[in-house]
Each structure stands twice: as C-alpha cells, then as structure tokens.
C-alpha cells in the first residue's frame, strides 16, 4: 500500500510525493496532515493486471478491509442521534 501526499487540488497537482514505508505513512497522517505541508492523502496500491478480474476484485476488497481497520478499528458506531427540530 502507498500514500500519495499532495498539497494542492487533485486536478492541478503536478506530482504528488509517494510514501510506502508504514512508519513514514503513520507519521505523515498523525503529525503532518493539515499543517500546511499536505492537504490530501490518496491511498492506493499496485494492481497486477495479468490476474483475473475476480482475483483483482478480491485483492482490492482485502485492501479496503485493511483501510477500514486502520481508520475505524475499535470505533463504535453511533446508535442514537439527537432529534433535529
């Protein structure tokens, strides 16, 4: 998995910086996001296009599950919401 960190809009970004080291990615997200250096983090991974479509989708689903655990692991979903007048 890799993170593409950028400071400008996704449309006009000339070349994002690529980060693949897990410790560096953690540092970027925990300490540097929103401090003027980076505004956006795009998370991606390589895809082996020689694999079958089923295998590609299965691998993508596993990565999405990993991302869910990274960002929401241990977070409990709200079950009650205040009423809006």
N, C-alpha and C positions, 0 to 999 in steps of 0.2 A: 504494500500500500504506500502511496506517496501523497504528499500535500503540495499543492501549487499555491504559494502565498503571493498575493498581489496587493498593490496599494491603490490602484485606480479601478475604473469600471471594467467589467469583464470585456466589454466591447472594444475599448481603446487600449487595453493593456498590451504593450508590445511584447514583453517576455516575462512571464512570472518566474519566480525563483522556485526551484524544485527541491523538496526535502524528503528524504527516505529513511533517515535514521530515527527510530522510535523515540529516543530520548530528546533529540532535537525537535521533533514534532510536538512532543509534550511541552517542551519549553516555549515554543512559539505560541501554542494555543493558550497555555496557562499564564504566560508572563508578557507576551508582546502583542497579542491581539487587541486592537482598539487603541493602541498607544501612539498612533500616527505612523508607525512603520508599515504595518499591514492592515488592510481593511477587509480583505476577503481571503478565505481559505477554501480552496476547491480540493476535495479528497477524491482520489482516483486510484486505479490500479491497471496494470497491463492486462491485455486480453490476447489469448492465443487463438488467432482466427483459423488455425488449422483444426481446431476441435469442432465437434458437432455443436449445433445450436443449443441442444439440450444441456451439454456439458458447460457451455459458456453461461447459460442462464443459471445453472446450478451454482457455478463458481461465484457469479455476481450476487446471488441470493445469500451465499455464505459470507461474502464481504459486507453486504448490507446488514446482516445479523451481527457481524463483528462491530460495525459502526454503531449500531443501536446499543450494544453492550458498553462500548466506550463512552457514549454520550448520555445514556439513560440507565446504565446498570445501577441498581439499588434505588432508583427513583420510583416512588409510588404514585400511581395515577390518582388524580383527584376524583372523588365520587360525589361530592357535594359542592354546589355552587350557589353563591348568593343570588337572590331574586333581583331582577332589574325592574325598576319602576317605569 
